[in-house]
């Protein structure tokens, strides 16, 4: 288990989940972006719950190992976070299309 530590609180979650959150946070930070993610956590009562966290640019995130507890697993949460992380890395598999840019004028007045 790992404890995710943010500016607003600390949340106990599984190793793979915490690693996926951290990877996505780093990718967002590099892009100067932020996102809200839903993260499975373990409550103080030992119950499974969820927290919505804002992560990315201009946010802080740390993870501390907690080897004294059984790991929390959620393959779907890890898959979603990994897909979001991959989505931030350009793959070069296609050229940019006009639909990729909402405003082609780029705010220039003609």
FENMO-V433326 format. One record per residue. RES is the residue in three letters. SS is DSSP state (2 for helix, 1 for strand, 0 for the rest). PHI is phi in radians with two decimals (* if undefined). NEAR is the number of other C-alpha atoms within 8 Angstrom. Layout:
((RES,SS,PHI,NEAR) (RES,SS,PHI,NEAR))
This chain:
((UNK,0,*,14) (UNK,1,-2.35,13) (UNK,1,-1.75,13) (UNK,1,-1.47,13) (UNK,1,-2.05,11) (UNK,0,-2.13,10) (UNK,0,-1.15,7) (UNK,0,-1.87,4) (UNK,0,2.99,6) (UNK,1,-2.16,8) (UNK,1,-2.38,10) (UNK,1,-1.53,11) (UNK,1,-2.56,15) (UNK,0,-1.28,13) (UNK,2,-1.00,11) (UNK,2,-1.14,8) (UNK,2,-1.15,14) (UNK,2,-1.07,13) (UNK,2,-1.11,8) (UNK,2,-1.17,11) (UNK,2,-1.08,9) (UNK,2,-1.10,11) (UNK,2,-1.08,10) (UNK,2,-1.17,13) (UNK,2,-0.99,13) (UNK,2,-1.12,9) (UNK,2,-1.10,12) (UNK,2,-1.10,16) (UNK,2,-1.06,12) (UNK,2,-1.10,8) (UNK,0,-1.61,8) (UNK,0,0.98,9) (UNK,0,-2.25,9) (UNK,1,-2.46,12) (UNK,1,-2.68,8) (UNK,1,-1.82,8) (UNK,1,-2.11,8) (UNK,1,-1.73,8) (UNK,1,-2.05,10) (UNK,1,-1.22,12) (UNK,1,-2.36,13) (UNK,1,-1.87,13) (UNK,0,-1.35,10) (UNK,0,-1.09,5) (UNK,0,-1.50,5) (UNK,0,1.45,6) (UNK,0,-1.59,7) (UNK,1,-1.42,8) (UNK,1,-2.59,8) (UNK,1,-2.39,8) (UNK,1,-2.30,8) (UNK,1,-1.70,8) (UNK,1,-2.07,8) (UNK,1,-1.54,9) (UNK,1,-2.26,13) (UNK,1,2.17,16) (UNK,0,-1.00,12) (UNK,0,1.23,7) (UNK,0,-2.16,9) (UNK,0,-1.89,8) (UNK,0,-2.58,11) (UNK,1,-2.40,8) (UNK,1,-2.33,10) (UNK,1,-2.13,8) (UNK,1,-1.16,7) (UNK,0,-2.25,8) (UNK,0,-1.42,7) (UNK,0,-1.54,5) (UNK,0,-2.35,6) (UNK,0,-1.18,6) (UNK,0,-1.30,8) (UNK,0,-1.65,10) (UNK,0,-2.06,8) (UNK,0,-2.73,9) (UNK,2,-1.05,6) (UNK,2,-1.15,6) (UNK,2,-1.09,10) (UNK,2,-1.12,11) (UNK,2,-1.09,8) (UNK,2,-1.11,8) (UNK,2,-1.12,11) (UNK,2,-1.14,11) (UNK,2,-1.15,8) (UNK,2,-1.12,9) (UNK,2,-1.12,12) (UNK,2,-1.06,7) (UNK,2,-1.13,7) (UNK,2,-1.53,9) (UNK,0,-1.69,7) (UNK,0,-1.08,5) (UNK,0,-1.70,4) (UNK,0,1.27,5) (UNK,0,-1.47,4) (UNK,0,-2.70,4) (UNK,0,-1.38,5) (UNK,0,-1.18,5) (UNK,0,-1.90,6) (UNK,2,-0.96,7) (UNK,2,-1.21,5) (UNK,2,-1.29,6) (UNK,0,-2.05,7) (UNK,0,-1.19,6) (UNK,0,-2.20,6) (UNK,0,-1.21,6) (UNK,0,-1.33,6) (UNK,0,0.98,5) (UNK,0,1.37,5) (UNK,0,-1.44,5) (UNK,0,-1.62,4) (UNK,0,-1.86,2))
